């Protein structure tokens, strides 16, 4: 993880992700570990859809929302 501090993904996530998102990101990480390391895992479609939803929300919060906020500020500060 770029810029993260620590020797494993858990520590790196904790060093760069805002506190209010850590549970969400660790839940994604844990399901990812199941997919990567447990070849006989019985992951249900509902589980996969939930994690996809979590990932979309995480990316929205981290990457899209900041630019949306900046655009809103720019519009609000524009002179008529």
N, CA, C and O atoms as a Maestro MAE file, in Angstrom:
{
 s_m_m2io_version
 :::
 2.0.0
}

f_m_ct {
 s_m_title
 :::
 protein
 m_atom[320] {
  # First column is atom index #
  i_m_mmod_type
  r_m_x_coord
  r_m_y_coord
  r_m_z_coord
  i_m_residue_number
  s_m_chain_name
  s_m_pdb_residue_name
  s_m_pdb_atom_name
  i_m_atomic_number
  :::
  1 25 0.861 -1.169 0.000 1 A "UNK " " N  " 7
  2 3 0.000 0.000 0.000 1 A "UNK " " CA " 6
  3 2 0.905 1.228 0.000 1 A "UNK " " C  " 6
  4 15 1.768 1.377 0.865 1 A "UNK " " O  " 8
  5 25 0.704 2.075 -0.947 2 A "UNK " " N  " 7
  6 3 1.553 3.243 -1.117 2 A "UNK " " CA " 6
  7 2 1.473 4.165 0.102 2 A "UNK " " C  " 6
  8 15 0.392 4.606 0.493 2 A "UNK " " O  " 8
  9 25 2.623 4.445 0.689 3 A "UNK " " N  " 7
  10 3 2.691 5.370 1.806 3 A "UNK " " CA " 6
  11 2 2.335 4.775 3.145 3 A "UNK " " C  " 6
  12 15 2.438 5.455 4.166 3 A "UNK " " O  " 8
  13 25 1.919 3.528 3.169 4 A "UNK " " N  " 7
  14 3 1.544 2.911 4.426 4 A "UNK " " CA " 6
  15 2 2.751 2.515 5.254 4 A "UNK " " C  " 6
  16 15 3.810 2.192 4.716 4 A "UNK " " O  " 8
  17 25 2.583 2.542 6.554 5 A "UNK " " N  " 7
  18 3 3.637 2.161 7.482 5 A "UNK " " CA " 6
  19 2 3.296 0.818 8.107 5 A "UNK " " C  " 6
  20 15 2.155 0.586 8.507 5 A "UNK " " O  " 8
  21 25 4.270 -0.055 8.189 6 A "UNK " " N  " 7
  22 3 4.061 -1.344 8.826 6 A "UNK " " CA " 6
  23 2 4.563 -2.474 7.957 6 A "UNK " " C  " 6
  24 15 4.921 -2.280 6.795 6 A "UNK " " O  " 8
  25 25 4.581 -3.658 8.542 7 A "UNK " " N  " 7
  26 3 5.144 -4.803 7.840 7 A "UNK " " CA " 6
  27 2 4.090 -5.684 7.174 7 A "UNK " " C  " 6
  28 15 4.444 -6.615 6.451 7 A "UNK " " O  " 8
  29 25 2.809 -5.413 7.399 8 A "UNK " " N  " 7
  30 3 1.763 -6.205 6.744 8 A "UNK " " CA " 6
  31 2 0.611 -5.288 6.349 8 A "UNK " " C  " 6
  32 15 0.560 -4.119 6.733 8 A "UNK " " O  " 8
  33 25 -0.306 -5.848 5.574 9 A "UNK " " N  " 7
  34 3 -1.406 -5.038 5.045 9 A "UNK " " CA " 6
  35 2 -2.270 -4.448 6.150 9 A "UNK " " C  " 6
  36 15 -2.715 -3.305 6.041 9 A "UNK " " O  " 8
  37 25 -2.515 -5.213 7.215 10 A "UNK " " N  " 7
  38 3 -3.317 -4.721 8.337 10 A "UNK " " CA " 6
  39 2 -2.706 -3.436 8.899 10 A "UNK " " C  " 6
  40 15 -3.409 -2.443 9.088 10 A "UNK " " O  " 8
  41 25 -1.412 -3.456 9.163 11 A "UNK " " N  " 7
  42 3 -0.734 -2.279 9.725 11 A "UNK " " CA " 6
  43 2 -0.711 -1.124 8.732 11 A "UNK " " C  " 6
  44 15 -0.882 0.033 9.117 11 A "UNK " " O  " 8
  45 25 -0.502 -1.433 7.467 12 A "UNK " " N  " 7
  46 3 -0.471 -0.374 6.455 12 A "UNK " " CA " 6
  47 2 -1.838 0.292 6.309 12 A "UNK " " C  " 6
  48 15 -1.930 1.513 6.183 12 A "UNK " " O  " 8
  49 25 -2.890 -0.513 6.328 13 A "UNK " " N  " 7
  50 3 -4.248 0.053 6.265 13 A "UNK " " CA " 6
  51 2 -4.469 0.979 7.450 13 A "UNK " " C  " 6
  52 15 -4.962 2.095 7.286 13 A "UNK " " O  " 8
  53 25 -4.108 0.521 8.640 14 A "UNK " " N  " 7
  54 3 -4.311 1.339 9.840 14 A "UNK " " CA " 6
  55 2 -3.524 2.630 9.808 14 A "UNK " " C  " 6
  56 15 -3.909 3.601 10.459 14 A "UNK " " O  " 8
  57 25 -2.426 2.664 9.065 15 A "UNK " " N  " 7
  58 3 -1.599 3.871 9.047 15 A "UNK " " CA " 6
  59 2 -2.080 4.914 8.038 15 A "UNK " " C  " 6
  60 15 -1.691 6.078 8.135 15 A "UNK " " O  " 8
  61 25 -2.914 4.527 7.074 16 A "UNK " " N  " 7
  62 3 -3.319 5.495 6.048 16 A "UNK " " CA " 6
  63 2 -4.823 5.706 5.915 16 A "UNK " " C  " 6
  64 15 -5.247 6.726 5.373 16 A "UNK " " O  " 8
  65 25 -5.629 4.785 6.387 17 A "UNK " " N  " 7
  66 3 -7.082 4.882 6.219 17 A "UNK " " CA " 6
  67 2 -7.689 5.632 7.404 17 A "UNK " " C  " 6
  68 15 -7.334 5.360 8.551 17 A "UNK " " O  " 8
  69 25 -8.601 6.575 7.141 18 A "UNK " " N  " 7
  70 3 -9.266 7.288 8.236 18 A "UNK " " CA " 6
  71 2 -9.979 6.305 9.172 18 A "UNK " " C  " 6
  72 15 -10.482 5.272 8.732 18 A "UNK " " O  " 8
  73 25 -10.015 6.634 10.446 19 A "UNK " " N  " 7
  74 3 -10.602 5.750 11.460 19 A "UNK " " CA " 6
  75 2 -12.018 5.310 11.111 19 A "UNK " " C  " 6
  76 15 -12.380 4.158 11.351 19 A "UNK " " O  " 8
  77 25 -12.820 6.204 10.553 20 A "UNK " " N  " 7
  78 3 -14.212 5.851 10.279 20 A "UNK " " CA " 6
  79 2 -14.371 4.856 9.130 20 A "UNK " " C  " 6
  80 15 -15.472 4.360 8.895 20 A "UNK " " O  " 8
  81 25 -13.288 4.559 8.413 21 A "UNK " " N  " 7
  82 3 -13.346 3.590 7.316 21 A "UNK " " CA " 6
  83 2 -12.602 2.293 7.611 21 A "UNK " " C  " 6
  84 15 -12.682 1.347 6.827 21 A "UNK " " O  " 8
  85 25 -11.891 2.233 8.709 22 A "UNK " " N  " 7
  86 3 -11.033 1.065 8.968 22 A "UNK " " CA " 6
  87 2 -11.819 -0.236 9.030 22 A "UNK " " C  " 6
  88 15 -11.389 -1.233 8.451 22 A "UNK " " O  " 8
  89 25 -12.950 -0.255 9.709 23 A "UNK " " N  " 7
  90 3 -13.737 -1.494 9.779 23 A "UNK " " CA " 6
  91 2 -14.158 -1.951 8.389 23 A "UNK " " C  " 6
  92 15 -14.091 -3.138 8.071 23 A "UNK " " O  " 8
  93 25 -14.588 -1.010 7.567 24 A "UNK " " N  " 7
  94 3 -15.008 -1.327 6.209 24 A "UNK " " CA " 6
  95 2 -13.855 -1.911 5.408 24 A "UNK " " C  " 6
  96 15 -14.015 -2.941 4.752 24 A "UNK " " O  " 8
  97 25 -12.693 -1.265 5.453 25 A "UNK " " N  " 7
  98 3 -11.540 -1.705 4.670 25 A "UNK " " CA " 6
  99 2 -11.028 -3.054 5.173 25 A "UNK " " C  " 6
  100 15 -10.646 -3.906 4.371 25 A "UNK " " O  " 8
  101 25 -11.016 -3.256 6.480 26 A "UNK " " N  " 7
  102 3 -10.565 -4.548 7.006 26 A "UNK " " CA " 6
  103 2 -11.549 -5.661 6.644 26 A "UNK " " C  " 6
  104 15 -11.128 -6.800 6.440 26 A "UNK " " O  " 8
  105 25 -12.823 -5.368 6.560 27 A "UNK " " N  " 7
  106 3 -13.791 -6.387 6.141 27 A "UNK " " CA " 6
  107 2 -13.517 -6.802 4.697 27 A "UNK " " C  " 6
  108 15 -13.562 -7.989 4.372 27 A "UNK " " O  " 8
  109 25 -13.234 -5.835 3.838 28 A "UNK " " N  " 7
  110 3 -12.869 -6.136 2.446 28 A "UNK " " CA " 6
  111 2 -11.589 -6.973 2.423 28 A "UNK " " C  " 6
  112 15 -11.497 -7.954 1.684 28 A "UNK " " O  " 8
  113 25 -10.606 -6.584 3.230 29 A "UNK " " N  " 7
  114 3 -9.326 -7.299 3.295 29 A "UNK " " CA " 6
  115 2 -9.528 -8.740 3.737 29 A "UNK " " C  " 6
  116 15 -8.937 -9.652 3.157 29 A "UNK " " O  " 8
  117 25 -10.348 -8.956 4.748 30 A "UNK " " N  " 7
  118 3 -10.574 -10.315 5.268 30 A "UNK " " CA " 6
  119 2 -11.236 -11.210 4.221 30 A "UNK " " C  " 6
  120 15 -10.847 -12.367 4.059 30 A "UNK " " O  " 8
  121 25 -12.236 -10.681 3.509 31 A "UNK " " N  " 7
  122 3 -12.856 -11.467 2.444 31 A "UNK " " CA " 6
  123 2 -11.862 -11.708 1.315 31 A "UNK " " C  " 6
  124 15 -11.858 -12.778 0.707 31 A "UNK " " O  " 8
  125 25 -11.025 -10.721 1.035 32 A "UNK " " N  " 7
  126 3 -9.988 -10.910 0.017 32 A "UNK " " CA " 6
  127 2 -9.018 -12.008 0.400 32 A "UNK " " C  " 6
  128 15 -8.586 -12.783 -0.453 32 A "UNK " " O  " 8
  129 25 -8.671 -12.081 1.679 33 A "UNK " " N  " 7
  130 3 -7.789 -13.152 2.150 33 A "UNK " " CA " 6
  131 2 -8.436 -14.519 1.950 33 A "UNK " " C  " 6
  132 15 -7.761 -15.478 1.577 33 A "UNK " " O  " 8
  133 25 -9.738 -14.609 2.197 34 A "UNK " " N  " 7
  134 3 -10.440 -15.869 1.977 34 A "UNK " " CA " 6
  135 2 -10.348 -16.258 0.499 34 A "UNK " " C  " 6
  136 15 -10.052 -17.406 0.166 34 A "UNK " " O  " 8
  137 25 -10.601 -15.300 -0.367 35 A "UNK " " N  " 7
  138 3 -10.545 -15.577 -1.801 35 A "UNK " " CA " 6
  139 2 -9.159 -15.932 -2.291 35 A "UNK " " C  " 6
  140 15 -9.009 -16.747 -3.201 35 A "UNK " " O  " 8
  141 25 -8.154 -15.333 -1.703 36 A "UNK " " N  " 7
  142 3 -6.780 -15.561 -2.156 36 A "UNK " " CA " 6
  143 2 -6.143 -16.808 -1.560 36 A "UNK " " C  " 6
  144 15 -5.287 -17.425 -2.194 36 A "UNK " " O  " 8
  145 25 -6.546 -17.188 -0.349 37 A "UNK " " N  " 7
  146 3 -5.827 -18.243 0.360 37 A "UNK " " CA " 6
  147 2 -6.643 -19.494 0.659 37 A "UNK " " C  " 6
  148 15 -6.067 -20.521 1.018 37 A "UNK " " O  " 8
  149 25 -7.945 -19.444 0.526 38 A "UNK " " N  " 7
  150 3 -8.791 -20.587 0.866 38 A "UNK " " CA " 6
  151 2 -9.540 -21.022 -0.392 38 A "UNK " " C  " 6
  152 15 -10.648 -20.560 -0.666 38 A "UNK " " O  " 8
  153 25 -8.916 -21.912 -1.143 39 A "UNK " " N  " 7
  154 3 -9.457 -22.303 -2.442 39 A "UNK " " CA " 6
  155 2 -10.765 -23.079 -2.352 39 A "UNK " " C  " 6
  156 15 -11.488 -23.179 -3.343 39 A "UNK " " O  " 8
  157 25 -11.081 -23.626 -1.191 40 A "UNK " " N  " 7
  158 3 -12.330 -24.370 -1.052 40 A "UNK " " CA " 6
  159 2 -13.378 -23.581 -0.269 40 A "UNK " " C  " 6
  160 15 -14.386 -24.139 0.164 40 A "UNK " " O  " 8
  161 25 -13.140 -22.296 -0.092 41 A "UNK " " N  " 7
  162 3 -14.087 -21.458 0.647 41 A "UNK " " CA " 6
  163 2 -15.428 -21.444 -0.065 41 A "UNK " " C  " 6
  164 15 -15.501 -21.446 -1.294 41 A "UNK " " O  " 8
  165 25 -16.462 -21.430 0.713 42 A "UNK " " N  " 7
  166 3 -17.808 -21.406 0.174 42 A "UNK " " CA " 6
  167 2 -18.345 -19.978 0.280 42 A "UNK " " C  " 6
  168 15 -19.148 -19.669 1.160 42 A "UNK " " O  " 8
  169 25 -17.892 -19.120 -0.622 43 A "UNK " " N  " 7
  170 3 -18.327 -17.721 -0.631 43 A "UNK " " CA " 6
  171 2 -19.612 -17.645 -1.449 43 A "UNK " " C  " 6
  172 15 -19.643 -18.031 -2.618 43 A "UNK " " O  " 8
  173 25 -20.640 -17.155 -0.835 44 A "UNK " " N  " 7
  174 3 -21.949 -17.058 -1.484 44 A "UNK " " CA " 6
  175 2 -22.040 -15.786 -2.327 44 A "UNK " " C  " 6
  176 15 -21.291 -14.829 -2.128 44 A "UNK " " O  " 8
  177 25 -22.970 -15.806 -3.265 45 A "UNK " " N  " 7
  178 3 -23.180 -14.647 -4.134 45 A "UNK " " CA " 6
  179 2 -23.515 -13.409 -3.314 45 A "UNK " " C  " 6
  180 15 -23.034 -12.320 -3.626 45 A "UNK " " O  " 8
  181 25 -24.332 -13.553 -2.269 46 A "UNK " " N  " 7
  182 3 -24.676 -12.412 -1.411 46 A "UNK " " CA " 6
  183 2 -23.439 -11.831 -0.738 46 A "UNK " " C  " 6
  184 15 -23.323 -10.615 -0.585 46 A "UNK " " O  " 8
  185 25 -22.500 -12.715 -0.328 47 A "UNK " " N  " 7
  186 3 -21.254 -12.246 0.282 47 A "UNK " " CA " 6
  187 2 -20.448 -11.422 -0.725 47 A "UNK " " C  " 6
  188 15 -19.953 -10.342 -0.404 47 A "UNK " " O  " 8
  189 25 -20.326 -11.944 -1.932 48 A "UNK " " N  " 7
  190 3 -19.572 -11.239 -2.977 48 A "UNK " " CA " 6
  191 2 -20.218 -9.895 -3.297 48 A "UNK " " C  " 6
  192 15 -19.514 -8.899 -3.470 48 A "UNK " " O  " 8
  193 25 -21.539 -9.853 -3.377 49 A "UNK " " N  " 7
  194 3 -22.240 -8.591 -3.656 49 A "UNK " " CA " 6
  195 2 -22.051 -7.582 -2.525 49 A "UNK " " C  " 6
  196 15 -21.920 -6.383 -2.769 49 A "UNK " " O  " 8
  197 25 -22.040 -8.076 -1.289 50 A "UNK " " N  " 7
  198 3 -21.824 -7.185 -0.144 50 A "UNK " " CA " 6
  199 2 -20.432 -6.582 -0.198 50 A "UNK " " C  " 6
  200 15 -20.273 -5.379 0.008 50 A "UNK " " O  " 8
  201 25 -19.423 -7.397 -0.470 51 A "UNK " " N  " 7
  202 3 -18.054 -6.889 -0.516 51 A "UNK " " CA " 6
  203 2 -17.869 -5.939 -1.694 51 A "UNK " " C  " 6
  204 15 -17.163 -4.938 -1.572 51 A "UNK " " O  " 8
  205 25 -18.492 -6.236 -2.827 52 A "UNK " " N  " 7
  206 3 -18.438 -5.314 -3.963 52 A "UNK " " CA " 6
  207 2 -19.045 -3.968 -3.577 52 A "UNK " " C  " 6
  208 15 -18.496 -2.918 -3.910 52 A "UNK " " O  " 8
  209 25 -20.174 -4.000 -2.879 53 A "UNK " " N  " 7
  210 3 -20.804 -2.767 -2.408 53 A "UNK " " CA " 6
  211 2 -19.873 -2.016 -1.455 53 A "UNK " " C  " 6
  212 15 -19.738 -0.795 -1.548 53 A "UNK " " O  " 8
  213 25 -19.233 -2.748 -0.540 54 A "UNK " " N  " 7
  214 3 -18.280 -2.119 0.388 54 A "UNK " " CA " 6
  215 2 -17.137 -1.460 -0.380 54 A "UNK " " C  " 6
  216 15 -16.754 -0.330 -0.076 54 A "UNK " " O  " 8
  217 25 -16.594 -2.160 -1.370 55 A "UNK " " N  " 7
  218 3 -15.466 -1.629 -2.138 55 A "UNK " " CA " 6
  219 2 -15.875 -0.372 -2.905 55 A "UNK " " C  " 6
  220 15 -15.123 0.602 -2.951 55 A "UNK " " O  " 8
  221 25 -17.061 -0.394 -3.503 56 A "UNK " " N  " 7
  222 3 -17.541 0.791 -4.220 56 A "UNK " " CA " 6
  223 2 -17.686 1.985 -3.282 56 A "UNK " " C  " 6
  224 15 -17.318 3.106 -3.632 56 A "UNK " " O  " 8
  225 25 -18.219 1.741 -2.099 57 A "UNK " " N  " 7
  226 3 -18.378 2.824 -1.124 57 A "UNK " " CA " 6
  227 2 -17.029 3.349 -0.652 57 A "UNK " " C  " 6
  228 15 -16.855 4.555 -0.478 57 A "UNK " " O  " 8
  229 25 -16.074 2.444 -0.446 58 A "UNK " " N  " 7
  230 3 -14.747 2.859 -0.016 58 A "UNK " " CA " 6
  231 2 -14.091 3.748 -1.084 58 A "UNK " " C  " 6
  232 15 -13.556 4.808 -0.763 58 A "UNK " " O  " 8
  233 25 -14.134 3.316 -2.349 59 A "UNK " " N  " 7
  234 3 -13.536 4.116 -3.416 59 A "UNK " " CA " 6
  235 2 -14.245 5.452 -3.572 59 A "UNK " " C  " 6
  236 15 -13.604 6.473 -3.819 59 A "UNK " " O  " 8
  237 25 -15.564 5.449 -3.429 60 A "UNK " " N  " 7
  238 3 -16.307 6.700 -3.522 60 A "UNK " " CA " 6
  239 2 -15.845 7.659 -2.436 60 A "UNK " " C  " 6
  240 15 -15.582 8.831 -2.706 60 A "UNK " " O  " 8
  241 25 -15.747 7.160 -1.206 61 A "UNK " " N  " 7
  242 3 -15.358 7.997 -0.066 61 A "UNK " " CA " 6
  243 2 -13.937 8.529 -0.221 61 A "UNK " " C  " 6
  244 15 -13.678 9.705 0.035 61 A "UNK " " O  " 8
  245 25 -13.012 7.657 -0.644 62 A "UNK " " N  " 7
  246 3 -11.593 8.039 -0.692 62 A "UNK " " CA " 6
  247 2 -11.218 8.844 -1.928 62 A "UNK " " C  " 6
  248 15 -10.342 9.706 -1.854 62 A "UNK " " O  " 8
  249 25 -11.863 8.580 -3.066 63 A "UNK " " N  " 7
  250 3 -11.402 9.180 -4.307 63 A "UNK " " CA " 6
  251 2 -12.403 10.110 -4.983 63 A "UNK " " C  " 6
  252 15 -12.009 11.121 -5.565 63 A "UNK " " O  " 8
  253 25 -13.666 9.792 -4.916 64 A "UNK " " N  " 7
  254 3 -14.657 10.606 -5.619 64 A "UNK " " CA " 6
  255 2 -15.180 11.739 -4.747 64 A "UNK " " C  " 6
  256 15 -15.255 12.885 -5.192 64 A "UNK " " O  " 8
  257 25 -15.540 11.427 -3.516 65 A "UNK " " N  " 7
  258 3 -16.115 12.438 -2.638 65 A "UNK " " CA " 6
  259 2 -15.213 13.663 -2.457 65 A "UNK " " C  " 6
  260 15 -15.725 14.782 -2.502 65 A "UNK " " O  " 8
  261 25 -13.898 13.512 -2.255 66 A "UNK " " N  " 7
  262 3 -13.071 14.723 -2.110 66 A "UNK " " CA " 6
  263 2 -13.146 15.655 -3.316 66 A "UNK " " C  " 6
  264 15 -13.177 16.874 -3.154 66 A "UNK " " O  " 8
  265 25 -13.177 15.088 -4.533 67 A "UNK " " N  " 7
  266 3 -13.278 15.964 -5.707 67 A "UNK " " CA " 6
  267 2 -14.664 16.571 -5.836 67 A "UNK " " C  " 6
  268 15 -14.802 17.700 -6.306 67 A "UNK " " O  " 8
  269 25 -15.698 15.835 -5.425 68 A "UNK " " N  " 7
  270 3 -17.059 16.385 -5.438 68 A "UNK " " CA " 6
  271 2 -17.177 17.545 -4.443 68 A "UNK " " C  " 6
  272 15 -17.809 18.560 -4.737 68 A "UNK " " O  " 8
  273 25 -16.580 17.391 -3.296 69 A "UNK " " N  " 7
  274 3 -16.593 18.469 -2.294 69 A "UNK " " CA " 6
  275 2 -15.869 19.690 -2.839 69 A "UNK " " C  " 6
  276 15 -16.342 20.815 -2.679 69 A "UNK " " O  " 8
  277 25 -14.716 19.475 -3.487 70 A "UNK " " N  " 7
  278 3 -13.968 20.602 -4.043 70 A "UNK " " CA " 6
  279 2 -14.772 21.302 -5.130 70 A "UNK " " C  " 6
  280 15 -14.786 22.531 -5.191 70 A "UNK " " O  " 8
  281 25 -15.438 20.538 -5.987 71 A "UNK " " N  " 7
  282 3 -16.277 21.156 -7.027 71 A "UNK " " CA " 6
  283 2 -17.404 21.973 -6.417 71 A "UNK " " C  " 6
  284 15 -17.735 23.050 -6.913 71 A "UNK " " O  " 8
  285 25 -17.990 21.465 -5.349 72 A "UNK " " N  " 7
  286 3 -19.056 22.190 -4.670 72 A "UNK " " CA " 6
  287 2 -18.526 23.499 -4.092 72 A "UNK " " C  " 6
  288 15 -19.159 24.547 -4.223 72 A "UNK " " O  " 8
  289 25 -17.365 23.430 -3.456 73 A "UNK " " N  " 7
  290 3 -16.751 24.659 -2.923 73 A "UNK " " CA " 6
  291 2 -16.469 25.656 -4.031 73 A "UNK " " C  " 6
  292 15 -16.713 26.853 -3.877 73 A "UNK " " O  " 8
  293 25 -15.956 25.163 -5.146 74 A "UNK " " N  " 7
  294 3 -15.648 26.053 -6.263 74 A "UNK " " CA " 6
  295 2 -16.901 26.740 -6.790 74 A "UNK " " C  " 6
  296 15 -16.884 27.939 -7.069 74 A "UNK " " O  " 8
  297 25 -17.995 25.979 -6.928 75 A "UNK " " N  " 7
  298 3 -19.248 26.569 -7.396 75 A "UNK " " CA " 6
  299 2 -19.778 27.603 -6.409 75 A "UNK " " C  " 6
  300 15 -20.254 28.667 -6.802 75 A "UNK " " O  " 8
  301 25 -19.688 27.274 -5.119 76 A "UNK " " N  " 7
  302 3 -20.199 28.169 -4.089 76 A "UNK " " CA " 6
  303 2 -19.391 29.469 -4.048 76 A "UNK " " C  " 6
  304 15 -19.935 30.534 -3.758 76 A "UNK " " O  " 8
  305 25 -18.105 29.374 -4.337 77 A "UNK " " N  " 7
  306 3 -17.228 30.547 -4.249 77 A "UNK " " CA " 6
  307 2 -17.151 31.343 -5.549 77 A "UNK " " C  " 6
  308 15 -16.495 32.383 -5.600 77 A "UNK " " O  " 8
  309 25 -17.814 30.864 -6.595 78 A "UNK " " N  " 7
  310 3 -17.796 31.608 -7.862 78 A "UNK " " CA " 6
  311 2 -18.576 32.890 -7.720 78 A "UNK " " C  " 6
  312 15 -19.625 32.936 -7.078 78 A "UNK " " O  " 8
  313 25 -18.050 33.924 -8.326 79 A "UNK " " N  " 7
  314 3 -18.749 35.208 -8.305 79 A "UNK " " CA " 6
  315 2 -19.808 35.208 -9.398 79 A "UNK " " C  " 6
  316 15 -19.555 34.733 -10.505 79 A "UNK " " O  " 8
  317 25 -20.983 35.734 -9.099 80 A "UNK " " N  " 7
  318 3 -22.072 35.740 -10.105 80 A "UNK " " CA " 6
  319 2 -21.768 36.618 -11.298 80 A "UNK " " C  " 6
  320 15 -22.585 36.719 -12.214 80 A "UNK " " O  " 8
  :::
 }
 m_bond[319] {
  # First column is bond index #
  i_m_from
  i_m_to
  i_m_order
  :::
  1 1 2 1
  2 2 3 1
  3 3 4 2
  4 3 5 1
  5 5 6 1
  6 6 7 1
  7 7 8 2
  8 7 9 1
  9 9 10 1
  10 10 11 1
  11 11 12 2
  12 11 13 1
  13 13 14 1
  14 14 15 1
  15 15 16 2
  16 15 17 1
  17 17 18 1
  18 18 19 1
  19 19 20 2
  20 19 21 1
  21 21 22 1
  22 22 23 1
  23 23 24 2
  24 23 25 1
  25 25 26 1
  26 26 27 1
  27 27 28 2
  28 27 29 1
  29 29 30 1
  30 30 31 1
  31 31 32 2
  32 31 33 1
  33 33 34 1
  34 34 35 1
  35 35 36 2
  36 35 37 1
  37 37 38 1
  38 38 39 1
  39 39 40 2
  40 39 41 1
  41 41 42 1
  42 42 43 1
  43 43 44 2
  44 43 45 1
  45 45 46 1
  46 46 47 1
  47 47 48 2
  48 47 49 1
  49 49 50 1
  50 50 51 1
  51 51 52 2
  52 51 53 1
  53 53 54 1
  54 54 55 1
  55 55 56 2
  56 55 57 1
  57 57 58 1
  58 58 59 1
  59 59 60 2
  60 59 61 1
  61 61 62 1
  62 62 63 1
  63 63 64 2
  64 63 65 1
  65 65 66 1
  66 66 67 1
  67 67 68 2
  68 67 69 1
  69 69 70 1
  70 70 71 1
  71 71 72 2
  72 71 73 1
  73 73 74 1
  74 74 75 1
  75 75 76 2
  76 75 77 1
  77 77 78 1
  78 78 79 1
  79 79 80 2
  80 79 81 1
  81 81 82 1
  82 82 83 1
  83 83 84 2
  84 83 85 1
  85 85 86 1
  86 86 87 1
  87 87 88 2
  88 87 89 1
  89 89 90 1
  90 90 91 1
  91 91 92 2
  92 91 93 1
  93 93 94 1
  94 94 95 1
  95 95 96 2
  96 95 97 1
  97 97 98 1
  98 98 99 1
  99 99 100 2
  100 99 101 1
  101 101 102 1
  102 102 103 1
  103 103 104 2
  104 103 105 1
  105 105 106 1
  106 106 107 1
  107 107 108 2
  108 107 109 1
  109 109 110 1
  110 110 111 1
  111 111 112 2
  112 111 113 1
  113 113 114 1
  114 114 115 1
  115 115 116 2
  116 115 117 1
  117 117 118 1
  118 118 119 1
  119 119 120 2
  120 119 121 1
  121 121 122 1
  122 122 123 1
  123 123 124 2
  124 123 125 1
  125 125 126 1
  126 126 127 1
  127 127 128 2
  128 127 129 1
  129 129 130 1
  130 130 131 1
  131 131 132 2
  132 131 133 1
  133 133 134 1
  134 134 135 1
  135 135 136 2
  136 135 137 1
  137 137 138 1
  138 138 139 1
  139 139 140 2
  140 139 141 1
  141 141 142 1
  142 142 143 1
  143 143 144 2
  144 143 145 1
  145 145 146 1
  146 146 147 1
  147 147 148 2
  148 147 149 1
  149 149 150 1
  150 150 151 1
  151 151 152 2
  152 151 153 1
  153 153 154 1
  154 154 155 1
  155 155 156 2
  156 155 157 1
  157 157 158 1
  158 158 159 1
  159 159 160 2
  160 159 161 1
  161 161 162 1
  162 162 163 1
  163 163 164 2
  164 163 165 1
  165 165 166 1
  166 166 167 1
  167 167 168 2
  168 167 169 1
  169 169 170 1
  170 170 171 1
  171 171 172 2
  172 171 173 1
  173 173 174 1
  174 174 175 1
  175 175 176 2
  176 175 177 1
  177 177 178 1
  178 178 179 1
  179 179 180 2
  180 179 181 1
  181 181 182 1
  182 182 183 1
  183 183 184 2
  184 183 185 1
  185 185 186 1
  186 186 187 1
  187 187 188 2
  188 187 189 1
  189 189 190 1
  190 190 191 1
  191 191 192 2
  192 191 193 1
  193 193 194 1
  194 194 195 1
  195 195 196 2
  196 195 197 1
  197 197 198 1
  198 198 199 1
  199 199 200 2
  200 199 201 1
  201 201 202 1
  202 202 203 1
  203 203 204 2
  204 203 205 1
  205 205 206 1
  206 206 207 1
  207 207 208 2
  208 207 209 1
  209 209 210 1
  210 210 211 1
  211 211 212 2
  212 211 213 1
  213 213 214 1
  214 214 215 1
  215 215 216 2
  216 215 217 1
  217 217 218 1
  218 218 219 1
  219 219 220 2
  220 219 221 1
  221 221 222 1
  222 222 223 1
  223 223 224 2
  224 223 225 1
  225 225 226 1
  226 226 227 1
  227 227 228 2
  228 227 229 1
  229 229 230 1
  230 230 231 1
  231 231 232 2
  232 231 233 1
  233 233 234 1
  234 234 235 1
  235 235 236 2
  236 235 237 1
  237 237 238 1
  238 238 239 1
  239 239 240 2
  240 239 241 1
  241 241 242 1
  242 242 243 1
  243 243 244 2
  244 243 245 1
  245 245 246 1
  246 246 247 1
  247 247 248 2
  248 247 249 1
  249 249 250 1
  250 250 251 1
  251 251 252 2
  252 251 253 1
  253 253 254 1
  254 254 255 1
  255 255 256 2
  256 255 257 1
  257 257 258 1
  258 258 259 1
  259 259 260 2
  260 259 261 1
  261 261 262 1
  262 262 263 1
  263 263 264 2
  264 263 265 1
  265 265 266 1
  266 266 267 1
  267 267 268 2
  268 267 269 1
  269 269 270 1
  270 270 271 1
  271 271 272 2
  272 271 273 1
  273 273 274 1
  274 274 275 1
  275 275 276 2
  276 275 277 1
  277 277 278 1
  278 278 279 1
  279 279 280 2
  280 279 281 1
  281 281 282 1
  282 282 283 1
  283 283 284 2
  284 283 285 1
  285 285 286 1
  286 286 287 1
  287 287 288 2
  288 287 289 1
  289 289 290 1
  290 290 291 1
  291 291 292 2
  292 291 293 1
  293 293 294 1
  294 294 295 1
  295 295 296 2
  296 295 297 1
  297 297 298 1
  298 298 299 1
  299 299 300 2
  300 299 301 1
  301 301 302 1
  302 302 303 1
  303 303 304 2
  304 303 305 1
  305 305 306 1
  306 306 307 1
  307 307 308 2
  308 307 309 1
  309 309 310 1
  310 310 311 1
  311 311 312 2
  312 311 313 1
  313 313 314 1
  314 314 315 1
  315 315 316 2
  316 315 317 1
  317 317 318 1
  318 318 319 1
  319 319 320 2
  :::
 }
}
